[in-house]
Amino acid sequence: MLEVWNHERIATGDLVGAYRVLRDADDQAAVDGISNPLAAVTANNLACYHRRCGRLRQALAELRRAT
């Protein structure tokens, strides 16, 4: 559910809303543990968000966390 809403936010250019959804998803995934596949997907989506915002170092950090 959060992933669909996040993609809608990014598609409409609402990066603040997208970040909020991603942080919520990241918090939810942290409860389940990093071995949770959704945690890796969320970290990858955060990397895409940071790349789009021009924060390349943060994007790389999220990609490393995803693997």
N, C-alpha and C positions, 0 to 999 in steps of 0.2 A: 504493500500500500504506500509506504513512504517513498519507495523508488519511483512509482508512477507520479506521485505529487511532485517529487523533486525534478523529474524530467519536464514536467509542465512548467515549473518555475523557471528553469533554465531556458526553455524554448521561448518563453515570453520575456526574457531578459531580467527577471526578478532574481538577481543574484543574492540579495539579502535573504529573501525567502528560501532560496535553494540552500544557502548555508545553514539556516536554522533547521531545515529538514535533515540535512546531512549530519549535523551535530546531534540531533535527536536519535537518528539511526545509529550513529557511532556510540552514543551512550547506551542504547539498547543492546548493541552488539557486545559492548564491554561487559555487560552483566552476564552474557552467555559465554564469554571467554574468547580469546584471540583465535583459538582453533576453529571457531565457528566460521563456516564458509561465508556467511553474510558479513562478517567483520572484514574479510578480505575484499568483498565487493564494495562495501562502504568506504574502505580506505582508498580503493581505486577511484570511486566516484569523487571523493574528496580531492584526490590528485587531479582529476579532470577539472574540478572547480578551481583549484589554485592555479592550474595552468591557464585557464581562461582569464583569470584575474591578473596574470603576469607574475605570479609568485612561484617561480620555477624551483627554487630551493625547497620550498614547502611541498610542492607537488612531488619532487623526488623523494622527500622524506615519507610521504604518504605511500608512494609506490613501494618503497622498501618495507614499510610496515605491512603492506598487502601480501608480500611474499613470505 
